[in-house]
Amino acid sequence: MSYPIEISETLKPLIEAMHKGLYYNSSDEELMKVQTLCLERLYAFNATKPNEPKLREQRLRELLAEMGENCYVEPPLHANWGCHTHFGNNVYANFNLTLTDDTHIYIDDNVMIAPNVVLATATHPLDPEGRKLFLQKNAPIHICKNVWIGAGVIVLPGVTIGENTTIGAGSLVTKDIPPNVLAYGSPCRVVRPLTEADKAWRENVYGI
C-alpha cells in the first residue's frame, strides 16, 4: 500500500481493523483526511486526456497499491481508496469500474473488465443502530488470472473468482466461483465448464 501521507500511530489500529474484517468507524475524521488525499489522486487520473497515455499510466500507478505492465483503465474510474487495489499485468477495465476498496482487491494478470462493474469489499451491520455509528467491515476480493467480467457485474465482499472463468453480464456474485467455468445470474452460479468447443474461434480469426 502507498498512502499519500505517513499513517499516524493513533490511526494504525483503525487501518488494521479495515484489513482484518473487524467493525470500525468509517467516518473517523483522521481516516477521512487520508482517504481524501487518495481521492485527489483519483481525480487527477480521471482528469487526464485521451492523448496523454503516459501521464494517464503514471497517475494510475500513483493511485494503485501496485500495477504490472500493459494495464489500461478507461476513465472514469471510481474508488474508495485506490491504494488498496493491486493490478497484475495486462489488466484492462472499461468505463465506470467501481472499486469499493476499503480493503484489498487483487486483480491478476490478463483480466478483462467490461463497463459498469462494481467490486465491493465493504459491508455494514444489518442492525440500523450500527449503521448510525457508521460501522463498517471489509473482506478482500480476488480476481484470478485470465478472468473476463461482463458488463454490469457486481462482486460482493470476500469473493474469489477462479482462473480462466467468465462471469456473464449483469451477474451478482455472492460467493466464490471456481476456475475454468462460465457463470452468470443473480445470484451468480456455474452454468457449465469451459470446453474444447470454446476454442473454435481460433480457426476463424484473421491474422492469427
HELIX and SHEET records of a PDB file:
HELIX    1   1 LYS A   12  HIS A   19  1                                   8    
HELIX    2   2 GLU A   29  ASN A   46  1                                  18    
HELIX    3   3 PRO A   53  LEU A   63  1                                  11    
HELIX    4   4 PRO A  128  LYS A  132  1                                   5    
HELIX    5   5 GLU A  196  ASN A  204  5                                   9    
SHEET    1   A 3 TYR A  24  ASN A  25  0                                        
SHEET    2   A 3 LEU A 135  ASN A 138 -1                                        
SHEET    3   A 3 ALA A 122  THR A 123 -1                                        
SHEET    1   B 7 TYR A  72  VAL A  73  0                                        
SHEET    2   B 7 TYR A  92  ALA A  93  1                                        
SHEET    3   B 7 MET A 112  ILE A 113  1                                        
SHEET    4   B 7 TRP A 148  ILE A 149  1                                        
SHEET    5   B 7 THR A 166  ILE A 167  1                                        
SHEET    6   B 7 VAL A 181  TYR A 184  1                                        
SHEET    7   B 7 ARG A 189  PRO A 193 -1                                        
SHEET    1   C 5 LEU A  77  ALA A  79  0                                        
SHEET    2   C 5 LEU A  97  THR A 100  1                                        
SHEET    3   C 5 VAL A 118  ALA A 120  1                                        
SHEET    4   C 5 ILE A 154  VAL A 155  1                                        
SHEET    5   C 5 LEU A 172  VAL A 173  1                                        
SHEET    1   D 4 THR A  85  PHE A  87  0                                        
SHEET    2   D 4 ILE A 105  ILE A 107  1                                        
SHEET    3   D 4 ILE A 141  ILE A 143  1                                        
SHEET    4   D 4 THR A 160  ILE A 161  1                                        
END                                                                             
